[in-house]
Amino acid sequence: MQQHGRAWVWIAGIGMLAGLVTGGGGWAAAQAPAAPAPTVQMRQSAMLTQDVDPVPSPDPASALPGPVALPPQAGVITKENGRFTLHTDVYEVRLNASVIDSSGHTVDTLPEDAFHVYEDGVPQQIVGFKHEDMPVSLGILIDSSGSMYDKRAAVDAASLNLVKLSNPLDEAFLVDFSSEAYIDQDFTSSIAKLQQGLSYIKSSGGTALYDAVIASADYLAKNAKQPKQVLLIVTDGDDNASNATLESAIRRVQDLDGPAIYCIGLLFGDDVSRREAKHSREVLTELADQTGGQAYFPKGLKDVDGIAQEVAQDIRTQYMIEYHSSKPPSQGGYREIHVEAKEKGFRGLQVRTRAGYFPKAASASPAAAQGAAPSGN
C-alpha cells in the first residue's frame, strides 16, 4: 500500500521491560534497565500535494585552600584563579497541573502558596510558578486502523477545531498509526497544512498504539520548540500490533520528562467488544494518569468535538509549577510526585499532574554559578 506525503516513523529493538511494577500511583523500575530509546527514522517523501503515500577576590589565596562542603544539597565551593564557584547537583522539575473542585469544575484562580509539592513524600520548595496561556508543542495521534473508517470525519473535524482554539505560538504535528506510525504533517501552526495531512490518512491494518506513543514522545523531545508538550491520542480499540508494552511506553515518556497524554477513546459501536472496551479504557486511563493528562470516553461521535474543546481548555488553563528536587539526580531512580492544593473558600481540591519521573542522566553534571550564591534548594 502506498503512503501519502508521509515521513515514515519506525520503532526498532523495543521488547518487554522486565521488573516494572506499579504502586503508590506511579511506575517504578525494580532493578531494571531503562527502556532503549526508540529509533526514529524519516525518509524523504514527495511533495505533500502529490499522492505518494509514505570578577577577582580580595581574599588571600589561602582563604579557601580547597573544596568546602556546604550543608547537604547546597553544593561545594571551590576557588580557582581568585574566583569562587559554587557547584550544585540539583534537578529542576517542571509540572503542568490542572485543579478540579469537588463539583468537577476547573479552578484557575489559585495563588502559588495554595500549592504543596511532595517528591517521594518529602515536601519540596517551589521555585517557579506561572498561570498563563503558555504555548504548546502538540502531537496529534490518530488511529488509522480499519475499524476507524466510519469515525474519521468526526475525528478530523474535532482535531482541527482543537488546534483552532490554540495559542498563536502553538505548533502541532500529525501522526497516524495502524500497524506502523507515519508523520503526515511535521510541526506547523497552519490549519491548512494539518487539514492536508489529515487527507493522507487511510484506514487499514492493526493498532500499534504503544509504539506510536514512544516514537511521538521521542520526536517531541528532539524537535519541539516549546517546553510545554502534549500528545492527544484518538483511538477506538486495543493495541494489537506493538513491539513495545504499556509499561515500556510509560517508562519512556517518564525518562524523557515527556508530554502529558490526553486520550479520546471511541469505545462504542457493534465492532467493539465489552472485554476489549474495558481493557482499552484501563490502558488509556493509565497513560493519562501517569503523565498528567486526561482520558475521555464519549458515548458517540457527536460528543467528540466537545471533548476536543475540553482538552484545549484544560491545556490553556493549567498552572506551571517548578521545584528543585531535594534528591540529587546522581541518585537516579523513579521519583513519585504528589501535589496538593488548599485555599480558603474551596473544598475537595484535586490536582492532576504527572505521577512521577526518572531524572535525566545528563542533568547529573554539576551546574556552576559565579559567587557563593545560594543554589535555590
C-alpha positions as CSV (number, residue, x, y, z in Angstrom):
1,M,0.0,0.0,0.0
2,Q,1.4,3.4,-0.9
3,Q,1.6,6.1,1.7
4,H,0.6,9.7,1.0
5,G,3.1,12.5,1.7
6,R,4.4,11.0,4.9
7,A,7.6,10.7,6.7
8,W,8.0,7.1,8.0
9,V,8.4,6.6,11.8
10,W,9.6,3.2,12.9
11,I,10.4,1.6,16.2
12,A,13.3,-0.9,16.5
13,G,14.5,-3.1,19.3
14,I,11.8,-2.5,21.9
15,G,11.0,-5.5,24.0
16,M,9.3,-6.3,27.2
17,L,10.8,-4.1,30.0
18,A,11.4,-6.5,32.9
19,G,10.9,-5.6,36.5
20,L,8.4,-2.8,36.1
21,V,5.9,-2.6,38.9
22,T,3.1,-0.2,39.6
23,G,2.4,1.1,43.1
24,G,1.7,4.2,45.0
25,G,0.3,6.0,41.9
26,G,3.5,5.6,39.7
27,W,5.5,3.3,37.7
28,A,8.9,2.2,39.2
29,A,11.8,0.1,37.9
30,A,12.8,-2.7,40.2
31,Q,16.5,-3.1,39.2
32,A,15.6,-3.0,35.6
33,P,17.4,-1.0,32.9
34,A,15.7,1.9,31.2
35,A,13.8,1.0,28.0
36,P,16.0,1.5,25.0
37,A,15.4,4.7,23.1
38,P,13.2,4.0,20.0
39,T,14.8,4.6,16.7
40,V,13.0,7.2,14.7
41,Q,13.8,7.3,11.0
42,M,12.5,9.6,8.4
43,R,12.6,9.1,4.7
44,Q,12.1,11.9,2.2
45,S,8.7,11.8,0.6
46,A,7.4,13.7,-2.4
47,M,5.6,17.0,-2.0
48,L,2.5,16.9,0.2
49,T,0.4,17.7,-2.8
50,Q,1.3,14.5,-4.6
51,D,-0.4,11.2,-3.9
52,V,2.6,9.0,-3.0
53,D,1.6,7.8,0.5
54,P,4.5,7.4,2.5
55,V,35.0,39.4,38.8
56,P,38.7,38.5,41.2
57,S,38.6,38.0,45.0
58,P,40.2,40.4,47.6
59,D,40.8,37.4,49.9
60,P,44.3,35.9,50.2
61,A,44.9,32.8,48.1
62,S,44.9,30.7,51.3
63,A,41.5,31.9,52.4
64,L,39.9,28.9,50.9
65,P,42.6,26.3,50.1
66,G,40.3,23.6,48.8
67,P,36.7,22.5,48.4
68,V,34.3,23.4,51.2
69,A,31.4,21.2,51.9
70,L,28.1,23.1,52.4
71,P,25.0,21.7,54.1
72,P,23.5,18.7,52.3
73,Q,22.1,19.6,48.9
74,A,23.7,23.1,48.9
75,G,26.7,22.0,46.9
76,V,30.5,22.5,47.0
77,I,32.5,25.7,46.7
78,T,35.9,25.7,45.0
79,K,38.4,28.5,44.3
80,E,40.3,28.9,41.0
81,N,42.3,31.9,39.8
82,G,40.9,34.0,42.7
83,R,37.3,33.2,41.8
84,F,34.8,31.2,43.8
85,T,32.5,28.8,42.1
86,L,29.5,27.0,43.6
87,H,28.9,23.6,42.1
88,T,25.4,22.3,42.7
89,D,23.8,19.0,42.0
90,V,20.2,19.9,41.6
91,Y,17.4,18.8,39.3
92,E,14.7,21.2,38.3
93,V,11.3,19.6,37.8
94,R,8.5,21.3,35.9
95,L,4.9,20.4,36.3
96,N,1.9,21.3,34.4
97,A,-1.1,21.0,36.8
98,S,-4.9,21.2,36.5
99,V,-7.1,21.7,39.6
100,I,-10.6,20.4,39.9
101,D,-13.0,21.3,42.7
102,S,-15.4,18.9,44.5
103,S,-18.0,19.5,41.8
104,G,-15.7,18.6,39.0
105,H,-15.2,22.2,37.8
106,T,-11.8,23.6,36.8
107,V,-10.3,26.1,39.3
108,D,-8.0,28.6,37.7
109,T,-7.7,31.4,40.4
110,L,-5.3,29.8,42.9
111,P,-2.2,31.6,44.2
112,E,1.2,30.0,44.4
113,D,1.0,29.4,48.2
114,A,-2.0,27.3,47.7
115,F,0.1,24.5,46.2
116,H,2.3,22.0,48.1
117,V,4.6,19.6,46.2
118,Y,5.9,16.3,47.5
119,E,8.5,14.1,46.0
120,D,8.6,10.6,47.4
121,G,6.7,12.0,50.4
122,V,9.2,14.8,51.1
123,P,8.0,18.4,50.8
124,Q,9.6,20.4,48.0
125,Q,10.3,24.1,47.6
126,I,8.5,25.7,44.7
127,V,10.9,28.0,42.8
128,G,8.8,28.9,39.8
129,F,5.1,29.5,39.3
130,K,3.1,30.7,36.4
131,H,-0.6,30.7,35.5
132,E,-1.0,31.9,31.9
133,D,-1.7,30.6,28.5
134,M,1.6,29.1,27.6
135,P,2.3,27.9,24.0
136,V,2.4,24.2,23.4
137,S,4.1,21.7,21.2
138,L,1.3,19.2,20.4
139,G,1.3,15.9,18.7
140,I,-2.0,14.6,17.4
141,L,-2.0,10.8,17.1
142,I,-4.9,9.3,15.2
143,D,-5.7,5.6,15.0
144,S,-5.9,4.7,11.3
145,S,-6.7,1.0,11.8
146,G,-9.5,-0.3,9.6
147,S,-12.2,0.0,12.3
148,M,-11.7,3.8,12.4
149,Y,-13.0,4.3,8.8
150,D,-16.5,5.4,9.7
151,K,-15.3,7.7,12.5
152,R,-12.6,9.6,10.7
153,A,-14.7,12.6,9.5
154,A,-15.8,13.5,13.1
155,V,-12.3,12.9,14.4
156,D,-10.7,15.0,11.7
157,A,-13.1,17.9,12.4
158,A,-12.5,17.7,16.1
159,S,-8.7,17.6,15.7
160,L,-8.8,20.8,13.6
161,N,-11.1,22.6,16.0
162,L,-8.7,21.8,18.9
163,V,-5.9,23.4,17.0
164,K,-8.1,26.4,16.1
165,L,-8.6,27.1,19.8
166,S,-4.8,27.2,20.4
167,N,-2.3,29.9,21.3
168,P,-0.9,31.6,18.1
169,L,2.6,30.3,19.1
170,D,1.4,26.7,19.4
171,E,2.9,24.1,17.0
172,A,1.4,20.8,16.1
173,F,2.4,17.7,14.2
174,L,0.2,14.9,12.9
175,V,0.7,11.2,13.2
176,D,-1.5,8.3,12.1
177,F,-0.8,4.8,13.3
178,S,-2.1,1.4,12.4
179,S,0.4,-1.4,12.4
180,E,3.1,1.3,11.8
181,A,3.2,5.0,12.6
182,Y,3.6,7.8,10.0
183,I,4.1,11.5,10.2
184,D,1.6,13.0,7.9
185,Q,2.5,16.6,8.8
186,D,5.6,17.9,10.6
187,F,5.4,20.8,13.2
188,T,3.3,23.6,11.9
189,S,0.9,26.3,13.0
190,S,-1.0,26.1,9.8
191,I,-4.6,24.7,9.9
192,A,-4.5,24.2,6.1
193,K,-1.3,22.1,6.3
194,L,-2.8,20.0,9.1
195,Q,-6.0,19.6,7.1
196,Q,-4.0,18.4,4.2
197,G,-2.1,16.0,6.4
198,L,-5.4,14.5,7.6
199,S,-6.4,13.8,4.0
200,Y,-3.4,11.4,3.6
201,I,-4.7,9.1,6.3
202,K,-6.1,5.8,5.0
203,S,-7.8,3.4,7.5
204,S,-6.4,-0.1,7.4
205,G,-4.4,-2.6,9.4
206,G,-3.9,-3.2,13.2
207,T,-3.3,-0.9,16.1
208,A,0.3,-0.3,17.3
209,L,-0.6,2.3,20.0
210,Y,2.4,1.8,22.3
211,D,5.0,2.1,19.5
212,A,3.3,5.3,18.3
213,V,3.4,6.8,21.8
214,I,7.1,6.1,22.2
215,A,8.1,7.4,18.7
216,S,5.9,10.5,19.1
217,A,7.3,11.3,22.6
218,D,10.8,10.9,21.3
219,Y,10.1,13.1,18.3
220,L,8.7,15.8,20.6
221,A,11.8,15.7,22.8
222,K,14.1,16.1,19.8
223,N,12.1,18.6,17.8
224,A,9.6,20.6,19.9
225,K,10.2,24.4,20.2
226,Q,8.0,24.8,23.3
227,P,8.8,23.3,26.7
228,K,5.1,22.5,27.4
229,Q,4.3,19.4,25.4
230,V,1.2,17.4,24.9
231,L,0.1,14.3,23.0
232,L,-3.5,13.8,22.0
233,I,-4.4,10.2,21.1
234,V,-7.7,9.3,19.4
235,T,-8.3,5.6,19.1
236,D,-11.2,3.1,19.1
237,G,-9.5,-0.1,20.2
238,D,-6.9,-2.2,21.9
239,D,-3.2,-2.3,20.9
240,N,-2.7,-5.5,18.9
241,A,0.5,-4.7,16.9
242,S,3.1,-3.0,19.0
243,N,6.6,-4.4,19.8
244,A,6.5,-2.2,23.0
245,T,4.3,-2.7,26.1
246,L,2.2,-0.3,28.0
247,E,4.9,-0.3,30.8
248,S,7.7,0.5,28.5
249,A,5.7,3.3,26.8
250,I,5.0,4.9,30.1
251,R,8.6,4.4,31.2
252,R,9.9,6.1,28.0
253,V,7.7,9.1,28.5
254,Q,8.9,9.4,32.1
255,D,12.5,9.1,31.1
256,L,12.0,12.0,28.7
257,D,10.3,14.2,31.3
258,G,7.8,13.9,28.5
259,P,4.4,15.1,27.4
260,A,1.1,15.0,29.1
261,I,-1.0,12.5,27.2
262,Y,-4.7,13.1,26.6
263,C,-6.8,10.3,25.2
264,I,-10.1,10.1,23.5
265,G,-11.3,6.5,23.4
266,L,-14.1,5.8,20.9
267,L,-15.1,2.6,22.6
268,F,-18.6,2.3,21.3
269,G,-20.2,0.5,18.4
270,D,-21.0,-3.0,17.5
271,D,-17.4,-3.8,16.4
272,V,-16.0,-3.1,20.0
273,S,-16.5,-6.0,22.4
274,R,-17.2,-5.3,26.1
275,R,-13.9,-7.0,27.1
276,E,-11.9,-5.0,24.6
277,A,-13.5,-1.8,25.6
278,K,-12.8,-2.4,29.3
279,H,-9.1,-3.1,28.6
280,S,-8.8,-0.1,26.3
281,R,-10.3,2.1,28.9
282,E,-7.8,0.9,31.5
283,V,-4.9,1.4,29.1
284,L,-5.9,4.9,28.1
285,T,-6.7,5.9,31.6
286,E,-3.3,4.7,32.8
287,L,-1.4,6.6,30.0
288,A,-3.2,9.8,31.0
289,D,-3.0,9.4,34.8
290,Q,0.8,8.6,34.7
291,T,1.6,11.6,32.5
292,G,-0.7,14.3,33.9
293,G,-3.3,14.2,31.1
294,Q,-6.9,13.1,31.0
295,A,-8.8,10.3,29.3
296,Y,-12.2,10.8,27.8
297,F,-14.7,8.2,26.7
298,P,-17.5,9.7,24.6
299,K,-20.7,7.8,24.1
300,G,-20.9,8.8,20.4
301,L,-19.3,10.7,17.6
302,K,-21.4,13.7,18.3
303,D,-19.5,14.2,21.6
304,V,-16.0,14.1,20.2
305,D,-15.8,17.8,19.1
306,G,-17.0,18.9,22.6
307,I,-14.3,16.8,24.2
308,A,-11.6,18.3,21.9
309,Q,-12.7,21.7,23.1
310,E,-12.4,20.5,26.8
311,V,-8.9,19.3,26.1
312,A,-8.0,22.7,24.5
313,Q,-9.5,24.5,27.6
314,D,-7.6,22.3,30.0
315,I,-4.3,22.8,28.3
316,R,-4.9,26.6,28.2
317,T,-5.8,27.0,31.9
318,Q,-3.1,24.9,33.6
319,Y,-0.7,26.1,36.3
320,M,3.1,25.7,35.7
321,I,5.0,24.8,38.9
322,E,8.8,24.3,39.1
323,Y,10.8,22.9,42.0
324,H,14.3,21.7,42.6
325,S,14.3,18.1,43.7
326,S,15.7,17.5,47.2
327,K,17.4,14.5,45.7
328,P,20.5,14.9,43.5
329,P,20.0,13.4,40.1
330,S,23.0,11.2,40.6
331,Q,20.9,9.0,42.9
332,G,18.8,8.1,39.9
333,G,15.7,6.0,40.2
334,Y,12.0,6.8,39.9
335,R,10.6,9.7,41.9
336,E,6.9,9.8,42.8
337,I,5.2,13.2,42.7
338,H,2.2,14.3,44.6
339,V,0.7,17.9,44.5
340,E,-1.9,19.2,46.9
341,A,-3.9,22.5,46.7
342,K,-5.6,24.1,49.7
343,E,-7.2,27.5,49.6
344,K,-9.8,29.3,51.7
345,G,-13.2,29.1,50.1
346,F,-12.6,25.8,48.3
347,R,-13.2,22.3,49.3
348,G,-12.0,19.0,48.0
349,L,-9.5,20.4,45.5
350,Q,-7.8,17.8,43.4
351,V,-4.6,18.4,41.4
352,R,-3.9,16.5,38.2
353,T,-0.3,16.3,37.2
354,R,2.2,13.6,36.2
355,A,2.7,10.8,38.7
356,G,6.5,10.8,38.7
357,Y,9.6,10.9,36.6
358,F,13.1,9.5,36.1
359,P,15.8,12.2,36.3
360,K,17.7,12.6,33.1
361,A,21.3,11.4,33.3
362,A,22.6,14.5,31.5
363,S,21.3,16.7,34.4
364,A,23.7,15.0,36.8
365,S,26.6,17.1,35.7
366,P,27.3,19.9,38.2
367,A,26.0,23.3,37.3
368,A,28.3,26.2,38.0
369,A,27.4,29.7,39.2
370,Q,29.9,32.6,40.0
371,G,30.0,33.8,43.6
372,A,28.8,32.0,46.7
373,A,25.1,32.5,45.9
374,P,22.5,30.1,47.2
375,S,21.6,27.3,44.8
376,G,17.9,27.6,45.2
377,N,17.5,24.5,47.3
